[in-house]
Amino acid sequence: MDYVEQEDDNVSMVVTSLIGTSSLDEDDFEIRVDGQEACGAWDSSNGVGVGDTMNITGYADGGSCTELDETSSIAVILDEGSQSELLSTYDVRDEDAGEGGEGGESGEGGESGEGESTFTVSVNSYDETVTEGEQVVFDATIENTGEETDSQNIELEIVNDETGESEVIDQTEVELSSGHSTDIELTWETDDGDSGEDDQRSYPATVSSGDYSETGLVIQVEDDESTTDEPVSFDVLTVDVSEFNQGQDDDVTIDIEYELSGEPDNADVEIAAEFDHSDNRASEEVQNQDGTISFALEPQNQNDEINVEGVIDGKECSADGIEIGSSGIDVC
């Protein structure tokens, strides 16, 4: 989206690109101002495509259209699954703040008059991807490019892409003399559930002074389990079979040593053994990440062969035709 502030304090938005689609249906497209439905002049009845222009004049408030002011924030929200729940945001500036910049880039401060101060903002670093519950630290440099010493409040604002509402998460007051700068940190503590129903959600952020805003900052919050679960597979599955001692003990002991990558709680894991051409079979569900499972099966004669299999979520690896008395046979 490109944003251009008009002389009458309205804002025109122009669609510059769409990802993965040439147009959006009317039901998949919504514009909000401070969380309220936007009003203005545009026609999306035939969908929204590249090059379309929307003139935003205000927001619906009790049936009337309330005009934009210098604190208004415009959010473009798309249907989840189209390409992005929140495409971009734009903070409306007052007349002295100059023209609006493009969504997703640093805004431009107005020219400082004689004897005034101007605090610029430059975000140097932040974590673009975090796990819910982790902390996001924004390192920023604040510089007074004006001619007078002044103090201003520097704010970190986060937009909830589900509701379109924004919230000032952290702030600090900075005092600077003319031509001086300082580095600050602003912090957002993410919470459980911030990853949303799809276990992954993006949050636009803005760091701003009274004169200047740096936008285009986006944090992706991921679900804790989705980033830590390791796929489960057999690292080791080895078989040892005892000798057949007819007349002393007709059973043969089958020892199966195993090791898993990943926790067995994250999959259905089973180990089984049987004699070939026989219904004599034993199986056991795996509860631990490593160990040894033993089966005692009775063969019909000393030439019977053994089949062993390991199954993870229905996917099987197996070794057939293992002779009695064998040892160190790899199954997977």
C-alpha positions in Angstrom: 0.0 0.0 0.0 1.1 3.6 -0.7 -0.4 6.3 1.6 -0.7 9.9 0.5 -2.1 12.5 2.9 -4.4 15.1 1.1 -4.7 18.8 1.9 -8.2 18.2 3.4 -6.7 15.9 6.0 -8.0 12.8 4.2 -5.7 9.9 3.3 -5.7 8.1 -0.1 -4.4 4.5 -0.2 -3.2 2.9 -3.4 -2.8 -0.9 -3.8 0.7 -1.3 -5.1 1.0 -5.2 -4.9 -0.7 -8.3 -3.8 1.1 -11.6 -2.9 -0.1 -14.8 -4.4 -3.3 -13.3 -5.9 -4.3 -10.8 -8.5 -7.3 -9.5 -6.5 -9.2 -9.9 -3.3 -13.0 -10.4 -2.8 -14.9 -7.7 -1.0 -15.5 -9.9 2.0 -11.8 -10.6 2.4 -10.8 -6.9 2.6 -11.4 -4.4 5.4 -10.1 -1.0 6.4 -10.2 0.2 10.0 -9.3 3.5 11.8 -8.3 3.0 15.4 -10.2 -0.3 15.3 -13.4 1.2 13.9 -14.8 0.7 10.4 -13.3 3.3 8.0 -15.5 5.5 5.9 -14.7 7.3 2.6 -14.9 6.8 -1.1 -14.0 3.5 -2.7 -15.8 0.7 -4.4 -14.7 -2.9 -3.6 -17.9 -4.6 -4.8 -16.0 -6.2 -7.7 -13.0 -7.0 -5.5 -9.7 -5.1 -4.8 -6.8 -5.2 -7.2 -3.5 -3.5 -7.8 -3.9 0.1 -8.8 -7.2 0.6 -6.9 -7.4 3.8 -4.8 -9.3 4.2 -1.6 -9.9 7.7 -0.1 -10.3 7.5 3.7 -12.1 10.4 5.3 -12.7 9.1 8.8 -14.3 6.3 10.7 -17.9 5.2 11.5 -18.9 6.3 15.0 -22.6 5.9 16.0 -23.8 6.1 12.4 -21.8 9.2 11.5 -18.3 9.6 9.9 -15.8 11.1 12.4 -12.9 12.9 10.7 -9.4 11.7 10.9 -7.1 13.5 13.4 -3.3 13.4 14.1 -3.7 10.4 16.5 -5.6 8.2 14.0 -4.0 4.9 12.8 -5.2 3.2 9.7 -5.0 -0.6 9.4 -5.6 -2.7 6.3 -6.8 -6.2 7.3 -7.2 -9.1 4.9 -9.0 -12.4 5.4 -6.8 -14.9 7.2 -5.5 -17.2 4.5 -5.6 -14.8 1.6 -2.0 -13.7 2.2 -1.7 -11.8 5.5 -4.1 -10.9 8.3 -2.6 -7.4 8.5 -0.9 -5.8 5.4 0.2 -2.4 6.7 -0.6 0.5 9.0 -0.3 4.3 8.6 -0.3 6.9 11.3 -2.1 10.1 10.3 0.0 13.2 11.0 -1.2 16.7 11.7 -0.6 19.6 9.2 2.8 20.5 10.6 4.1 16.9 10.4 4.4 17.0 6.6 3.3 14.4 4.1 2.8 10.7 5.1 5.3 8.2 4.0 4.7 4.7 2.5 3.2 2.1 4.7 5.9 -0.3 6.1 8.7 2.3 5.9 10.0 5.1 8.1 7.7 8.1 8.2 9.1 11.6 7.5 9.2 14.3 10.1 8.3 17.9 9.2 10.9 20.6 8.9 11.7 22.2 12.2 11.1 25.9 12.5 13.6 28.4 13.9 14.3 27.6 17.6 12.4 24.3 17.6 13.6 20.8 18.4 13.1 17.7 16.2 13.5 14.2 17.6 14.3 11.6 14.9 14.0 7.8 15.5 16.1 5.1 14.0 15.5 1.4 15.1 18.8 -0.4 14.9 17.7 -4.0 15.8 15.0 -6.2 17.2 14.0 -9.9 17.0 11.8 -10.4 14.0 10.7 -14.0 15.1 10.1 -15.0 18.7 8.3 -17.8 20.6 5.2 -16.7 22.5 6.2 -15.7 26.1 9.6 -14.4 25.0 10.7 -10.8 25.1 11.2 -8.5 22.1 13.7 -5.7 22.7 13.8 -2.7 20.2 17.2 -0.9 20.2 16.7 2.6 18.8 18.7 5.8 18.4 17.0 9.1 19.2 18.6 12.3 17.8 17.6 15.9 18.3 18.2 17.5 14.9 16.6 20.8 15.9 18.1 23.9 17.5 16.8 23.7 21.1 17.2 21.4 24.0 14.0 19.5 24.6 12.5 16.3 26.1 10.0 14.0 24.4 8.2 10.8 25.1 9.4 7.9 22.9 6.7 5.2 22.4 6.6 1.6 21.2 3.2 0.8 19.7 2.1 -2.8 18.7 -0.9 -3.5 16.5 -3.2 -6.5 17.1 -3.7 -7.8 13.6 -6.9 -9.7 14.7 -8.8 -6.6 15.9 -6.9 -3.9 14.1 -6.4 -2.0 17.4 -3.1 -0.7 18.6 -1.6 -0.3 22.0 1.4 1.6 23.4 3.4 -1.2 25.1 6.4 0.7 26.4 7.6 4.3 26.5 10.4 6.4 27.9 11.1 10.1 28.2 14.3 11.4 26.5 15.9 14.8 27.0 18.5 15.9 24.4 20.3 19.1 23.6 20.6 20.2 19.9 22.7 17.9 17.8 22.9 15.2 20.4 21.6 11.6 20.3 21.2 8.7 22.7 20.4 4.9 22.4 17.4 3.5 24.2 15.6 0.1 24.6 11.9 -0.5 24.4 10.5 -3.9 25.3 7.4 -6.0 24.5 6.7 -9.1 26.6 4.7 -11.5 24.4 2.1 -13.7 26.1 0.9 -17.2 25.7 -1.7 -17.2 22.9 -0.1 -14.4 20.9 0.7 -16.9 18.2 -3.1 -17.2 17.4 -5.1 -20.2 16.3 -2.6 -21.0 13.4 0.4 -21.1 15.8 1.9 -18.1 14.0 0.9 -14.5 13.8 2.6 -11.2 12.7 2.4 -8.0 14.7 3.3 -4.6 13.1 5.1 -2.2 15.4 5.9 1.5 15.4 8.5 3.4 17.4 7.8 7.1 17.5 8.7 10.5 19.0 6.5 13.6 18.9 8.0 14.4 15.5 8.8 11.2 13.8 7.7 7.5 13.5 9.6 4.5 12.2 7.1 2.0 10.9 7.5 -1.2 8.8 8.7 -3.2 11.9 7.0 -6.6 12.0 7.4 -9.3 14.7 6.3 -12.9 14.0 5.2 -14.7 17.2 5.2 -18.5 17.0 3.7 -21.2 19.2 6.0 -22.7 21.7 5.2 -26.3 20.9 5.4 -25.8 17.1 9.0 -24.6 17.4 10.3 -27.2 19.9 8.7 -30.5 18.8 11.2 -32.8 17.2 10.0 -35.4 14.6 10.1 -38.9 16.1 12.1 -41.6 14.4 14.2 -44.6 15.3 17.9 -43.8 15.8 18.5 -47.4 16.9 16.5 -50.5 16.6 18.6 -53.6 17.1 17.6 -57.3 17.8 19.3 -60.1 19.8 17.8 -63.6 19.8 18.7 -66.3 22.3 19.6 -69.9 21.3 17.0 -72.6 21.1 17.4 -75.1 23.9 14.8 -77.9 23.2 13.7 -79.8 26.2 15.0 -77.2 28.7 13.0 -74.1 27.8 10.9 -74.1 24.6 10.8 -70.2 24.6 13.2 -68.0 22.7 14.0 -64.6 24.2 14.0 -61.7 21.8 15.7 -58.5 23.1 15.1 -55.4 21.1 17.2 -52.3 22.0 15.8 -48.9 20.7 16.6 -45.2 20.8 14.2 -42.5 19.5 14.9 -39.0 18.2 12.1 -36.9 19.7 9.8 -37.6 22.6 7.5 -40.7 22.2 4.6 -38.5 23.7 4.5 -36.8 20.3 3.8 -40.0 18.3 2.3 -43.5 18.5 5.3 -45.8 18.7 5.1 -49.6 18.8 7.6 -52.5 18.6 6.5 -56.1 17.7 8.0 -59.5 17.0 6.6 -62.8 15.6 7.7 -66.1 14.3 7.4 -66.6 10.5 4.4 -68.7 9.5 2.9 -68.5 13.0 0.3 -66.6 14.9 2.8 -66.4 17.8 3.2 -62.6 18.1 4.0 -60.0 20.8 4.0 -56.2 20.8 4.5 -53.3 23.2 3.8 -49.6 23.0 7.0 -47.5 23.6 6.8 -45.1 26.5 10.4 -44.0 26.9 12.9 -42.4 24.5 15.3 -45.3 24.8 15.5 -48.7 26.4 15.2 -52.5 25.7 12.0 -54.5 25.2 12.1 -58.3 25.6 9.6 -60.8 24.3 9.5 -64.6 25.0 8.1 -66.6 22.1 7.8 -70.3 21.5 9.0 -71.6 18.1 7.8 -74.8 16.5 11.4 -75.9 15.7 14.9 -74.5 15.8 14.7 -73.5 12.1 11.9 -71.0 12.6 12.7 -67.4 11.7 11.6 -64.2 13.4 10.2 -60.9 12.0 10.6 -57.7 14.0 9.0 -54.3 13.2 9.0 -50.8 14.6 6.0 -48.6 13.8 5.7 -44.8 14.3 2.3 -43.2 13.5 1.5 -46.1 11.2 4.8 -45.9 9.3 6.7 -49.2 9.6 10.3 -50.3 9.3 11.0 -54.1 9.7 13.5 -56.9 9.4 12.3 -60.4 8.4 13.9 -63.8 8.5 16.0 -63.3 11.6 17.5 -66.7 12.7 17.4 -68.0 16.2 20.7 -67.3 17.9 21.4 -64.1 15.9 22.6 -60.9 17.5 23.2 -57.3 16.6 20.6 -57.3 13.8 19.6 -53.7 12.7 15.9 -53.3 11.9 15.9 -49.5 11.0 
